[in-house]
């Protein structure tokens, strides 16, 4: 069965490249160009390499935690910021930058 119709790469071709050491989609692409044109075969290549499963979905199906809590060292615990200082309403507005100079005349405007 064809995996990559753009370059005519079959499942057997992909498996042969895997046996020769191409064990990632990028290495498969380097070996035979599969996955480098339209990209439609990348998911199939990932599945052939055993990368098609979603481990988080499988963990959720087994009622296991999907994300494990990450301990935060005491030095990285966020410290609350002080409240902002109020700005008086009567404060003068910030001056705007000067306008850009007018564009130069075009050549066809001279006629």
Phi and psi restraints in degrees (range 20) as a CNS / XPLOR table:
assign (resid 1 and name C) (resid 2 and name N)
       (resid 2 and name CA) (resid 2 and name C) 1.0 -75.7 20.0 2
assign (resid 2 and name N) (resid 2 and name CA)
       (resid 2 and name C) (resid 3 and name N) 1.0 135.8 20.0 2
assign (resid 2 and name C) (resid 3 and name N)
       (resid 3 and name CA) (resid 3 and name C) 1.0 -96.3 20.0 2
assign (resid 3 and name N) (resid 3 and name CA)
       (resid 3 and name C) (resid 4 and name N) 1.0 -45.5 20.0 2
assign (resid 3 and name C) (resid 4 and name N)
       (resid 4 and name CA) (resid 4 and name C) 1.0 -121.3 20.0 2
assign (resid 4 and name N) (resid 4 and name CA)
       (resid 4 and name C) (resid 5 and name N) 1.0 106.4 20.0 2
assign (resid 4 and name C) (resid 5 and name N)
       (resid 5 and name CA) (resid 5 and name C) 1.0 -77.5 20.0 2
assign (resid 5 and name N) (resid 5 and name CA)
       (resid 5 and name C) (resid 6 and name N) 1.0 -19.9 20.0 2
assign (resid 5 and name C) (resid 6 and name N)
       (resid 6 and name CA) (resid 6 and name C) 1.0 -64.9 20.0 2
assign (resid 6 and name N) (resid 6 and name CA)
       (resid 6 and name C) (resid 7 and name N) 1.0 -38.9 20.0 2
assign (resid 6 and name C) (resid 7 and name N)
       (resid 7 and name CA) (resid 7 and name C) 1.0 -117.5 20.0 2
assign (resid 7 and name N) (resid 7 and name CA)
       (resid 7 and name C) (resid 8 and name N) 1.0 5.4 20.0 2
assign (resid 7 and name C) (resid 8 and name N)
       (resid 8 and name CA) (resid 8 and name C) 1.0 68.5 20.0 2
assign (resid 8 and name N) (resid 8 and name CA)
       (resid 8 and name C) (resid 9 and name N) 1.0 36.7 20.0 2
assign (resid 8 and name C) (resid 9 and name N)
       (resid 9 and name CA) (resid 9 and name C) 1.0 -93.6 20.0 2
assign (resid 9 and name N) (resid 9 and name CA)
       (resid 9 and name C) (resid 10 and name N) 1.0 129.9 20.0 2
assign (resid 9 and name C) (resid 10 and name N)
       (resid 10 and name CA) (resid 10 and name C) 1.0 -100.2 20.0 2
assign (resid 10 and name N) (resid 10 and name CA)
       (resid 10 and name C) (resid 11 and name N) 1.0 170.0 20.0 2
assign (resid 10 and name C) (resid 11 and name N)
       (resid 11 and name CA) (resid 11 and name C) 1.0 -59.3 20.0 2
assign (resid 11 and name N) (resid 11 and name CA)
       (resid 11 and name C) (resid 12 and name N) 1.0 -38.6 20.0 2
assign (resid 11 and name C) (resid 12 and name N)
       (resid 12 and name CA) (resid 12 and name C) 1.0 -62.4 20.0 2
assign (resid 12 and name N) (resid 12 and name CA)
       (resid 12 and name C) (resid 13 and name N) 1.0 -39.0 20.0 2
assign (resid 12 and name C) (resid 13 and name N)
       (resid 13 and name CA) (resid 13 and name C) 1.0 -62.4 20.0 2
assign (resid 13 and name N) (resid 13 and name CA)
       (resid 13 and name C) (resid 14 and name N) 1.0 -44.7 20.0 2
assign (resid 13 and name C) (resid 14 and name N)
       (resid 14 and name CA) (resid 14 and name C) 1.0 -62.9 20.0 2
assign (resid 14 and name N) (resid 14 and name CA)
       (resid 14 and name C) (resid 15 and name N) 1.0 -44.6 20.0 2
assign (resid 14 and name C) (resid 15 and name N)
       (resid 15 and name CA) (resid 15 and name C) 1.0 -63.2 20.0 2
assign (resid 15 and name N) (resid 15 and name CA)
       (resid 15 and name C) (resid 16 and name N) 1.0 -36.2 20.0 2
assign (resid 15 and name C) (resid 16 and name N)
       (resid 16 and name CA) (resid 16 and name C) 1.0 -65.3 20.0 2
assign (resid 16 and name N) (resid 16 and name CA)
       (resid 16 and name C) (resid 17 and name N) 1.0 -39.9 20.0 2
assign (resid 16 and name C) (resid 17 and name N)
       (resid 17 and name CA) (resid 17 and name C) 1.0 -67.3 20.0 2
assign (resid 17 and name N) (resid 17 and name CA)
       (resid 17 and name C) (resid 18 and name N) 1.0 -34.5 20.0 2
assign (resid 17 and name C) (resid 18 and name N)
       (resid 18 and name CA) (resid 18 and name C) 1.0 -63.8 20.0 2
assign (resid 18 and name N) (resid 18 and name CA)
       (resid 18 and name C) (resid 19 and name N) 1.0 -43.1 20.0 2
assign (resid 18 and name C) (resid 19 and name N)
       (resid 19 and name CA) (resid 19 and name C) 1.0 -63.3 20.0 2
assign (resid 19 and name N) (resid 19 and name CA)
       (resid 19 and name C) (resid 20 and name N) 1.0 -27.3 20.0 2
assign (resid 19 and name C) (resid 20 and name N)
       (resid 20 and name CA) (resid 20 and name C) 1.0 -89.5 20.0 2
assign (resid 20 and name N) (resid 20 and name CA)
       (resid 20 and name C) (resid 21 and name N) 1.0 7.2 20.0 2
assign (resid 20 and name C) (resid 21 and name N)
       (resid 21 and name CA) (resid 21 and name C) 1.0 109.4 20.0 2
assign (resid 21 and name N) (resid 21 and name CA)
       (resid 21 and name C) (resid 22 and name N) 1.0 -3.5 20.0 2
assign (resid 21 and name C) (resid 22 and name N)
       (resid 22 and name CA) (resid 22 and name C) 1.0 -85.0 20.0 2
assign (resid 22 and name N) (resid 22 and name CA)
       (resid 22 and name C) (resid 23 and name N) 1.0 95.1 20.0 2
assign (resid 22 and name C) (resid 23 and name N)
       (resid 23 and name CA) (resid 23 and name C) 1.0 -111.1 20.0 2
assign (resid 23 and name N) (resid 23 and name CA)
       (resid 23 and name C) (resid 24 and name N) 1.0 10.3 20.0 2
assign (resid 23 and name C) (resid 24 and name N)
       (resid 24 and name CA) (resid 24 and name C) 1.0 -129.0 20.0 2
assign (resid 24 and name N) (resid 24 and name CA)
       (resid 24 and name C) (resid 25 and name N) 1.0 157.0 20.0 2
assign (resid 24 and name C) (resid 25 and name N)
       (resid 25 and name CA) (resid 25 and name C) 1.0 -56.7 20.0 2
assign (resid 25 and name N) (resid 25 and name CA)
       (resid 25 and name C) (resid 26 and name N) 1.0 -35.9 20.0 2
assign (resid 25 and name C) (resid 26 and name N)
       (resid 26 and name CA) (resid 26 and name C) 1.0 -66.5 20.0 2
assign (resid 26 and name N) (resid 26 and name CA)
       (resid 26 and name C) (resid 27 and name N) 1.0 -39.3 20.0 2
assign (resid 26 and name C) (resid 27 and name N)
       (resid 27 and name CA) (resid 27 and name C) 1.0 -70.9 20.0 2
assign (resid 27 and name N) (resid 27 and name CA)
       (resid 27 and name C) (resid 28 and name N) 1.0 -34.2 20.0 2
assign (resid 27 and name C) (resid 28 and name N)
       (resid 28 and name CA) (resid 28 and name C) 1.0 -62.3 20.0 2
assign (resid 28 and name N) (resid 28 and name CA)
       (resid 28 and name C) (resid 29 and name N) 1.0 -44.1 20.0 2
assign (resid 28 and name C) (resid 29 and name N)
       (resid 29 and name CA) (resid 29 and name C) 1.0 -62.2 20.0 2
assign (resid 29 and name N) (resid 29 and name CA)
       (resid 29 and name C) (resid 30 and name N) 1.0 -39.1 20.0 2
assign (resid 29 and name C) (resid 30 and name N)
       (resid 30 and name CA) (resid 30 and name C) 1.0 -66.9 20.0 2
assign (resid 30 and name N) (resid 30 and name CA)
       (resid 30 and name C) (resid 31 and name N) 1.0 -34.1 20.0 2
assign (resid 30 and name C) (resid 31 and name N)
       (resid 31 and name CA) (resid 31 and name C) 1.0 -76.7 20.0 2
assign (resid 31 and name N) (resid 31 and name CA)
       (resid 31 and name C) (resid 32 and name N) 1.0 -37.4 20.0 2
assign (resid 31 and name C) (resid 32 and name N)
       (resid 32 and name CA) (resid 32 and name C) 1.0 -139.8 20.0 2
assign (resid 32 and name N) (resid 32 and name CA)
       (resid 32 and name C) (resid 33 and name N) 1.0 5.4 20.0 2
assign (resid 32 and name C) (resid 33 and name N)
       (resid 33 and name CA) (resid 33 and name C) 1.0 73.4 20.0 2
assign (resid 33 and name N) (resid 33 and name CA)
       (resid 33 and name C) (resid 34 and name N) 1.0 -2.0 20.0 2
assign (resid 33 and name C) (resid 34 and name N)
       (resid 34 and name CA) (resid 34 and name C) 1.0 -61.4 20.0 2
assign (resid 34 and name N) (resid 34 and name CA)
       (resid 34 and name C) (resid 35 and name N) 1.0 130.0 20.0 2
assign (resid 34 and name C) (resid 35 and name N)
       (resid 35 and name CA) (resid 35 and name C) 1.0 91.5 20.0 2
assign (resid 35 and name N) (resid 35 and name CA)
       (resid 35 and name C) (resid 36 and name N) 1.0 2.6 20.0 2
assign (resid 35 and name C) (resid 36 and name N)
       (resid 36 and name CA) (resid 36 and name C) 1.0 -102.6 20.0 2
assign (resid 36 and name N) (resid 36 and name CA)
       (resid 36 and name C) (resid 37 and name N) 1.0 -6.7 20.0 2
assign (resid 36 and name C) (resid 37 and name N)
       (resid 37 and name CA) (resid 37 and name C) 1.0 -101.7 20.0 2
assign (resid 37 and name N) (resid 37 and name CA)
       (resid 37 and name C) (resid 38 and name N) 1.0 -87.4 20.0 2
assign (resid 37 and name C) (resid 38 and name N)
       (resid 38 and name CA) (resid 38 and name C) 1.0 -85.4 20.0 2
assign (resid 38 and name N) (resid 38 and name CA)
       (resid 38 and name C) (resid 39 and name N) 1.0 -21.3 20.0 2
assign (resid 38 and name C) (resid 39 and name N)
       (resid 39 and name CA) (resid 39 and name C) 1.0 83.0 20.0 2
assign (resid 39 and name N) (resid 39 and name CA)
       (resid 39 and name C) (resid 40 and name N) 1.0 -0.6 20.0 2
assign (resid 39 and name C) (resid 40 and name N)
       (resid 40 and name CA) (resid 40 and name C) 1.0 -66.2 20.0 2
assign (resid 40 and name N) (resid 40 and name CA)
       (resid 40 and name C) (resid 41 and name N) 1.0 -19.1 20.0 2
assign (resid 40 and name C) (resid 41 and name N)
       (resid 41 and name CA) (resid 41 and name C) 1.0 -98.2 20.0 2
assign (resid 41 and name N) (resid 41 and name CA)
       (resid 41 and name C) (resid 42 and name N) 1.0 -1.9 20.0 2
assign (resid 41 and name C) (resid 42 and name N)
       (resid 42 and name CA) (resid 42 and name C) 1.0 -61.3 20.0 2
assign (resid 42 and name N) (resid 42 and name CA)
       (resid 42 and name C) (resid 43 and name N) 1.0 -42.6 20.0 2
assign (resid 42 and name C) (resid 43 and name N)
       (resid 43 and name CA) (resid 43 and name C) 1.0 -63.2 20.0 2
assign (resid 43 and name N) (resid 43 and name CA)
       (resid 43 and name C) (resid 44 and name N) 1.0 -38.8 20.0 2
assign (resid 43 and name C) (resid 44 and name N)
       (resid 44 and name CA) (resid 44 and name C) 1.0 -66.0 20.0 2
assign (resid 44 and name N) (resid 44 and name CA)
       (resid 44 and name C) (resid 45 and name N) 1.0 -40.8 20.0 2
assign (resid 44 and name C) (resid 45 and name N)
       (resid 45 and name CA) (resid 45 and name C) 1.0 -63.1 20.0 2
assign (resid 45 and name N) (resid 45 and name CA)
       (resid 45 and name C) (resid 46 and name N) 1.0 -43.6 20.0 2
assign (resid 45 and name C) (resid 46 and name N)
       (resid 46 and name CA) (resid 46 and name C) 1.0 -59.8 20.0 2
assign (resid 46 and name N) (resid 46 and name CA)
       (resid 46 and name C) (resid 47 and name N) 1.0 -40.8 20.0 2
assign (resid 46 and name C) (resid 47 and name N)
       (resid 47 and name CA) (resid 47 and name C) 1.0 -65.3 20.0 2
assign (resid 47 and name N) (resid 47 and name CA)
       (resid 47 and name C) (resid 48 and name N) 1.0 -40.2 20.0 2
assign (resid 47 and name C) (resid 48 and name N)
       (resid 48 and name CA) (resid 48 and name C) 1.0 -65.1 20.0 2
assign (resid 48 and name N) (resid 48 and name CA)
       (resid 48 and name C) (resid 49 and name N) 1.0 -30.2 20.0 2
assign (resid 48 and name C) (resid 49 and name N)
       (resid 49 and name CA) (resid 49 and name C) 1.0 -84.6 20.0 2
assign (resid 49 and name N) (resid 49 and name CA)
       (resid 49 and name C) (resid 50 and name N) 1.0 -1.1 20.0 2
assign (resid 49 and name C) (resid 50 and name N)
       (resid 50 and name CA) (resid 50 and name C) 1.0 82.9 20.0 2
assign (resid 50 and name N) (resid 50 and name CA)
       (resid 50 and name C) (resid 51 and name N) 1.0 20.3 20.0 2
assign (resid 50 and name C) (resid 51 and name N)
       (resid 51 and name CA) (resid 51 and name C) 1.0 -106.4 20.0 2
assign (resid 51 and name N) (resid 51 and name CA)
       (resid 51 and name C) (resid 52 and name N) 1.0 13.9 20.0 2
assign (resid 51 and name C) (resid 52 and name N)
       (resid 52 and name CA) (resid 52 and name C) 1.0 -83.3 20.0 2
assign (resid 52 and name N) (resid 52 and name CA)
       (resid 52 and name C) (resid 53 and name N) 1.0 -19.8 20.0 2
assign (resid 52 and name C) (resid 53 and name N)
       (resid 53 and name CA) (resid 53 and name C) 1.0 -77.8 20.0 2
assign (resid 53 and name N) (resid 53 and name CA)
       (resid 53 and name C) (resid 54 and name N) 1.0 152.5 20.0 2
assign (resid 53 and name C) (resid 54 and name N)
       (resid 54 and name CA) (resid 54 and name C) 1.0 -107.4 20.0 2
assign (resid 54 and name N) (resid 54 and name CA)
       (resid 54 and name C) (resid 55 and name N) 1.0 104.0 20.0 2
assign (resid 54 and name C) (resid 55 and name N)
       (resid 55 and name CA) (resid 55 and name C) 1.0 -62.6 20.0 2
assign (resid 55 and name N) (resid 55 and name CA)
       (resid 55 and name C) (resid 56 and name N) 1.0 -31.8 20.0 2
assign (resid 55 and name C) (resid 56 and name N)
       (resid 56 and name CA) (resid 56 and name C) 1.0 -67.5 20.0 2
assign (resid 56 and name N) (resid 56 and name CA)
       (resid 56 and name C) (resid 57 and name N) 1.0 -39.0 20.0 2
assign (resid 56 and name C) (resid 57 and name N)
       (resid 57 and name CA) (resid 57 and name C) 1.0 -65.5 20.0 2
assign (resid 57 and name N) (resid 57 and name CA)
       (resid 57 and name C) (resid 58 and name N) 1.0 -41.1 20.0 2
assign (resid 57 and name C) (resid 58 and name N)
       (resid 58 and name CA) (resid 58 and name C) 1.0 -64.1 20.0 2
assign (resid 58 and name N) (resid 58 and name CA)
       (resid 58 and name C) (resid 59 and name N) 1.0 -39.3 20.0 2
assign (resid 58 and name C) (resid 59 and name N)
       (resid 59 and name CA) (resid 59 and name C) 1.0 -65.5 20.0 2
assign (resid 59 and name N) (resid 59 and name CA)
       (resid 59 and name C) (resid 60 and name N) 1.0 -40.1 20.0 2
assign (resid 59 and name C) (resid 60 and name N)
       (resid 60 and name CA) (resid 60 and name C) 1.0 -65.3 20.0 2
assign (resid 60 and name N) (resid 60 and name CA)
       (resid 60 and name C) (resid 61 and name N) 1.0 -36.6 20.0 2
assign (resid 60 and name C) (resid 61 and name N)
       (resid 61 and name CA) (resid 61 and name C) 1.0 -64.8 20.0 2
assign (resid 61 and name N) (resid 61 and name CA)
       (resid 61 and name C) (resid 62 and name N) 1.0 -27.4 20.0 2
assign (resid 61 and name C) (resid 62 and name N)
       (resid 62 and name CA) (resid 62 and name C) 1.0 -93.8 20.0 2
assign (resid 62 and name N) (resid 62 and name CA)
       (resid 62 and name C) (resid 63 and name N) 1.0 10.9 20.0 2
assign (resid 62 and name C) (resid 63 and name N)
       (resid 63 and name CA) (resid 63 and name C) 1.0 58.7 20.0 2
assign (resid 63 and name N) (resid 63 and name CA)
       (resid 63 and name C) (resid 64 and name N) 1.0 32.8 20.0 2
assign (resid 63 and name C) (resid 64 and name N)
       (resid 64 and name CA) (resid 64 and name C) 1.0 -97.0 20.0 2
assign (resid 64 and name N) (resid 64 and name CA)
       (resid 64 and name C) (resid 65 and name N) 1.0 157.2 20.0 2
assign (resid 64 and name C) (resid 65 and name N)
       (resid 65 and name CA) (resid 65 and name C) 1.0 -63.6 20.0 2
assign (resid 65 and name N) (resid 65 and name CA)
       (resid 65 and name C) (resid 66 and name N) 1.0 135.1 20.0 2
assign (resid 65 and name C) (resid 66 and name N)
       (resid 66 and name CA) (resid 66 and name C) 1.0 -80.1 20.0 2
assign (resid 66 and name N) (resid 66 and name CA)
       (resid 66 and name C) (resid 67 and name N) 1.0 -43.2 20.0 2
assign (resid 66 and name C) (resid 67 and name N)
       (resid 67 and name CA) (resid 67 and name C) 1.0 -117.8 20.0 2
assign (resid 67 and name N) (resid 67 and name CA)
       (resid 67 and name C) (resid 68 and name N) 1.0 129.6 20.0 2
assign (resid 67 and name C) (resid 68 and name N)
       (resid 68 and name CA) (resid 68 and name C) 1.0 -86.0 20.0 2
assign (resid 68 and name N) (resid 68 and name CA)
       (resid 68 and name C) (resid 69 and name N) 1.0 143.2 20.0 2
assign (resid 68 and name C) (resid 69 and name N)
       (resid 69 and name CA) (resid 69 and name C) 1.0 -65.9 20.0 2
assign (resid 69 and name N) (resid 69 and name CA)
       (resid 69 and name C) (resid 70 and name N) 1.0 140.9 20.0 2
assign (resid 69 and name C) (resid 70 and name N)
       (resid 70 and name CA) (resid 70 and name C) 1.0 -101.7 20.0 2
assign (resid 70 and name N) (resid 70 and name CA)
       (resid 70 and name C) (resid 71 and name N) 1.0 120.3 20.0 2
assign (resid 70 and name C) (resid 71 and name N)
       (resid 71 and name CA) (resid 71 and name C) 1.0 -67.7 20.0 2
assign (resid 71 and name N) (resid 71 and name CA)
       (resid 71 and name C) (resid 72 and name N) 1.0 139.2 20.0 2
assign (resid 71 and name C) (resid 72 and name N)
       (resid 72 and name CA) (resid 72 and name C) 1.0 -106.2 20.0 2
assign (resid 72 and name N) (resid 72 and name CA)
       (resid 72 and name C) (resid 73 and name N) 1.0 121.4 20.0 2
assign (resid 72 and name C) (resid 73 and name N)
       (resid 73 and name CA) (resid 73 and name C) 1.0 -61.4 20.0 2
assign (resid 73 and name N) (resid 73 and name CA)
       (resid 73 and name C) (resid 74 and name N) 1.0 151.6 20.0 2
assign (resid 73 and name C) (resid 74 and name N)
       (resid 74 and name CA) (resid 74 and name C) 1.0 -57.4 20.0 2
assign (resid 74 and name N) (resid 74 and name CA)
       (resid 74 and name C) (resid 75 and name N) 1.0 -31.0 20.0 2
assign (resid 74 and name C) (resid 75 and name N)
       (resid 75 and name CA) (resid 75 and name C) 1.0 -71.6 20.0 2
assign (resid 75 and name N) (resid 75 and name CA)
       (resid 75 and name C) (resid 76 and name N) 1.0 -17.5 20.0 2
assign (resid 75 and name C) (resid 76 and name N)
       (resid 76 and name CA) (resid 76 and name C) 1.0 -105.8 20.0 2
assign (resid 76 and name N) (resid 76 and name CA)
       (resid 76 and name C) (resid 77 and name N) 1.0 6.3 20.0 2
assign (resid 76 and name C) (resid 77 and name N)
       (resid 77 and name CA) (resid 77 and name C) 1.0 -66.9 20.0 2
assign (resid 77 and name N) (resid 77 and name CA)
       (resid 77 and name C) (resid 78 and name N) 1.0 128.2 20.0 2
assign (resid 77 and name C) (resid 78 and name N)
       (resid 78 and name CA) (resid 78 and name C) 1.0 -62.8 20.0 2
assign (resid 78 and name N) (resid 78 and name CA)
       (resid 78 and name C) (resid 79 and name N) 1.0 138.8 20.0 2
assign (resid 78 and name C) (resid 79 and name N)
       (resid 79 and name CA) (resid 79 and name C) 1.0 -101.9 20.0 2
assign (resid 79 and name N) (resid 79 and name CA)
       (resid 79 and name C) (resid 80 and name N) 1.0 133.0 20.0 2
assign (resid 79 and name C) (resid 80 and name N)
       (resid 80 and name CA) (resid 80 and name C) 1.0 -64.4 20.0 2
assign (resid 80 and name N) (resid 80 and name CA)
       (resid 80 and name C) (resid 81 and name N) 1.0 139.6 20.0 2
assign (resid 80 and name C) (resid 81 and name N)
       (resid 81 and name CA) (resid 81 and name C) 1.0 -80.7 20.0 2
assign (resid 81 and name N) (resid 81 and name CA)
       (resid 81 and name C) (resid 82 and name N) 1.0 151.0 20.0 2
assign (resid 81 and name C) (resid 82 and name N)
       (resid 82 and name CA) (resid 82 and name C) 1.0 -67.1 20.0 2
assign (resid 82 and name N) (resid 82 and name CA)
       (resid 82 and name C) (resid 83 and name N) 1.0 156.2 20.0 2
assign (resid 82 and name C) (resid 83 and name N)
       (resid 83 and name CA) (resid 83 and name C) 1.0 -66.3 20.0 2
assign (resid 83 and name N) (resid 83 and name CA)
       (resid 83 and name C) (resid 84 and name N) 1.0 147.7 20.0 2
assign (resid 83 and name C) (resid 84 and name N)
       (resid 84 and name CA) (resid 84 and name C) 1.0 -68.5 20.0 2
assign (resid 84 and name N) (resid 84 and name CA)
       (resid 84 and name C) (resid 85 and name N) 1.0 150.6 20.0 2
assign (resid 84 and name C) (resid 85 and name N)
       (resid 85 and name CA) (resid 85 and name C) 1.0 -79.8 20.0 2
assign (resid 85 and name N) (resid 85 and name CA)
       (resid 85 and name C) (resid 86 and name N) 1.0 128.6 20.0 2
assign (resid 85 and name C) (resid 86 and name N)
       (resid 86 and name CA) (resid 86 and name C) 1.0 -68.9 20.0 2
assign (resid 86 and name N) (resid 86 and name CA)
       (resid 86 and name C) (resid 87 and name N) 1.0 144.8 20.0 2
assign (resid 86 and name C) (resid 87 and name N)
       (resid 87 and name CA) (resid 87 and name C) 1.0 -101.5 20.0 2
assign (resid 87 and name N) (resid 87 and name CA)
       (resid 87 and name C) (resid 88 and name N) 1.0 130.0 20.0 2
assign (resid 87 and name C) (resid 88 and name N)
       (resid 88 and name CA) (resid 88 and name C) 1.0 -61.6 20.0 2
assign (resid 88 and name N) (resid 88 and name CA)
       (resid 88 and name C) (resid 89 and name N) 1.0 140.5 20.0 2
assign (resid 88 and name C) (resid 89 and name N)
       (resid 89 and name CA) (resid 89 and name C) 1.0 -68.0 20.0 2
assign (resid 89 and name N) (resid 89 and name CA)
       (resid 89 and name C) (resid 90 and name N) 1.0 -26.8 20.0 2
assign (resid 89 and name C) (resid 90 and name N)
       (resid 90 and name CA) (resid 90 and name C) 1.0 -85.3 20.0 2
assign (resid 90 and name N) (resid 90 and name CA)
       (resid 90 and name C) (resid 91 and name N) 1.0 8.4 20.0 2
assign (resid 90 and name C) (resid 91 and name N)
       (resid 91 and name CA) (resid 91 and name C) 1.0 -69.1 20.0 2
assign (resid 91 and name N) (resid 91 and name CA)
       (resid 91 and name C) (resid 92 and name N) 1.0 142.2 20.0 2
assign (resid 91 and name C) (resid 92 and name N)
       (resid 92 and name CA) (resid 92 and name C) 1.0 -64.5 20.0 2
assign (resid 92 and name N) (resid 92 and name CA)
       (resid 92 and name C) (resid 93 and name N) 1.0 141.6 20.0 2
assign (resid 92 and name C) (resid 93 and name N)
       (resid 93 and name CA) (resid 93 and name C) 1.0 -68.9 20.0 2
assign (resid 93 and name N) (resid 93 and name CA)
       (resid 93 and name C) (resid 94 and name N) 1.0 156.3 20.0 2
assign (resid 93 and name C) (resid 94 and name N)
       (resid 94 and name CA) (resid 94 and name C) 1.0 -73.6 20.0 2
assign (resid 94 and name N) (resid 94 and name CA)
       (resid 94 and name C) (resid 95 and name N) 1.0 129.9 20.0 2
assign (resid 94 and name C) (resid 95 and name N)
       (resid 95 and name CA) (resid 95 and name C) 1.0 -65.5 20.0 2
assign (resid 95 and name N) (resid 95 and name CA)
       (resid 95 and name C) (resid 96 and name N) 1.0 142.9 20.0 2
assign (resid 95 and name C) (resid 96 and name N)
       (resid 96 and name CA) (resid 96 and name C) 1.0 -80.1 20.0 2
assign (resid 96 and name N) (resid 96 and name CA)
       (resid 96 and name C) (resid 97 and name N) 1.0 151.5 20.0 2
assign (resid 96 and name C) (resid 97 and name N)
       (resid 97 and name CA) (resid 97 and name C) 1.0 -67.7 20.0 2
assign (resid 97 and name N) (resid 97 and name CA)
       (resid 97 and name C) (resid 98 and name N) 1.0 153.7 20.0 2
assign (resid 97 and name C) (resid 98 and name N)
       (resid 98 and name CA) (resid 98 and name C) 1.0 -63.3 20.0 2
assign (resid 98 and name N) (resid 98 and name CA)
       (resid 98 and name C) (resid 99 and name N) 1.0 151.8 20.0 2
assign (resid 98 and name C) (resid 99 and name N)
       (resid 99 and name CA) (resid 99 and name C) 1.0 -65.4 20.0 2
assign (resid 99 and name N) (resid 99 and name CA)
       (resid 99 and name C) (resid 100 and name N) 1.0 154.5 20.0 2
assign (resid 99 and name C) (resid 100 and name N)
       (resid 100 and name CA) (resid 100 and name C) 1.0 -70.3 20.0 2
assign (resid 100 and name N) (resid 100 and name CA)
       (resid 100 and name C) (resid 101 and name N) 1.0 149.5 20.0 2
assign (resid 100 and name C) (resid 101 and name N)
       (resid 101 and name CA) (resid 101 and name C) 1.0 -63.5 20.0 2
assign (resid 101 and name N) (resid 101 and name CA)
       (resid 101 and name C) (resid 102 and name N) 1.0 154.6 20.0 2
assign (resid 101 and name C) (resid 102 and name N)
       (resid 102 and name CA) (resid 102 and name C) 1.0 -64.5 20.0 2
assign (resid 102 and name N) (resid 102 and name CA)
       (resid 102 and name C) (resid 103 and name N) 1.0 145.2 20.0 2
assign (resid 102 and name C) (resid 103 and name N)
       (resid 103 and name CA) (resid 103 and name C) 1.0 -66.7 20.0 2
assign (resid 103 and name N) (resid 103 and name CA)
       (resid 103 and name C) (resid 104 and name N) 1.0 150.7 20.0 2
assign (resid 103 and name C) (resid 104 and name N)
       (resid 104 and name CA) (resid 104 and name C) 1.0 -66.0 20.0 2
assign (resid 104 and name N) (resid 104 and name CA)
       (resid 104 and name C) (resid 105 and name N) 1.0 152.6 20.0 2
assign (resid 104 and name C) (resid 105 and name N)
       (resid 105 and name CA) (resid 105 and name C) 1.0 -67.0 20.0 2
assign (resid 105 and name N) (resid 105 and name CA)
       (resid 105 and name C) (resid 106 and name N) 1.0 142.9 20.0 2
assign (resid 105 and name C) (resid 106 and name N)
       (resid 106 and name CA) (resid 106 and name C) 1.0 -79.5 20.0 2
assign (resid 106 and name N) (resid 106 and name CA)
       (resid 106 and name C) (resid 107 and name N) 1.0 158.6 20.0 2
assign (resid 106 and name C) (resid 107 and name N)
       (resid 107 and name CA) (resid 107 and name C) 1.0 -63.1 20.0 2
assign (resid 107 and name N) (resid 107 and name CA)
       (resid 107 and name C) (resid 108 and name N) 1.0 -38.3 20.0 2
assign (resid 107 and name C) (resid 108 and name N)
       (resid 108 and name CA) (resid 108 and name C) 1.0 -78.8 20.0 2
assign (resid 108 and name N) (resid 108 and name CA)
       (resid 108 and name C) (resid 109 and name N) 1.0 -5.3 20.0 2
assign (resid 108 and name C) (resid 109 and name N)
       (resid 109 and name CA) (resid 109 and name C) 1.0 -81.0 20.0 2
assign (resid 109 and name N) (resid 109 and name CA)
       (resid 109 and name C) (resid 110 and name N) 1.0 -20.0 20.0 2
assign (resid 109 and name C) (resid 110 and name N)
       (resid 110 and name CA) (resid 110 and name C) 1.0 -70.9 20.0 2
assign (resid 110 and name N) (resid 110 and name CA)
       (resid 110 and name C) (resid 111 and name N) 1.0 -22.5 20.0 2
